[in-house]
């Protein structure tokens, strides 16, 4: 029996050969708040996909009445080409849209990221963009340019051809947690004010544009872009 070399290569990597059939779909998980809404809008306007699927808590797939946009729960995902996951800051003032437009959409915390990514990979997605904001003080060294935490490490092991992690500057909302965490938050914020180095703080729309651009031109393997790299990408993007 003759073994096709392409099939052998995919088998060696633990990946199934990609089948070009059916509509091109993008899953957007975490389409809540300002950032999530911007990601969803950019995906619909500029993504170039036949359909954008927003991850929802509903029990069955449904249409939102907007052309090219549908809802689906994690256990009933359609075939996918790519997935975009955005971390939701649940306790932030803008965690949900003021008008409730994002009420059906799932909020995503780091603990849910691996299961969402695994389900998307099982539905055929081969490109993943993860938007994982970090406070500015955590981006003053080069450590933020590597994978951080069990969630990101688990996602990197899944059979994606391209994984891109974006680390925009997290919103400086009110500190949460216990009194010790609040004191640490205030101390680190004061230290940041005394640092001569500054990081670009992009708007949600600017972050979303960069994310969609990276979906359209995926690079093989895993890459991490911090706030400085996102600022450079945004500045060089065509208007």
C-alpha angles and dihedrals in degrees: 000000000000115000117213108237093223091054090047091052092051090047091051090053093047092244131123118236110266115249116209101215137119130016122326108250134186123199116214113196119188098027092164134115125009096312096044093046091050091050092050093047093049092047090053095044102039110009096093093219125142090227137010115209119202115207110241141175094236122119097232138032114265142171124248094207091251117115113250095013128099140159127238135170121233094255094054106043118156121226110298139199099191143000133213117197122190123188112235118218095218097191096044119112091242096043089119131029113265091230094048094242091138096048095115094051125098120247111224126215124179092263091061097045098086095049091049092048092047092051091048092050089050089054090056103267112152100174124061131183116189118195106202112167119210130192114260094246090060090056098057093094132047093253092092090064091072130068111282129202135358094285095060093041090052092050092049089058093056120100098265120139091211131023120181123183118199120198110192118175108279119239111267096231125154116307115257134199131048128337092268091055090048092052091048090049092053092045094050091046090055091048089052091054090057094051115102092211119088132196126213113254107207126200119246090255092053092050090048092051092053091047093052092045089054091049089055093050106034121184121214119256127008127322132173124205119194128200093277093053091045090052091053092048092048093048092051096045116108114257 
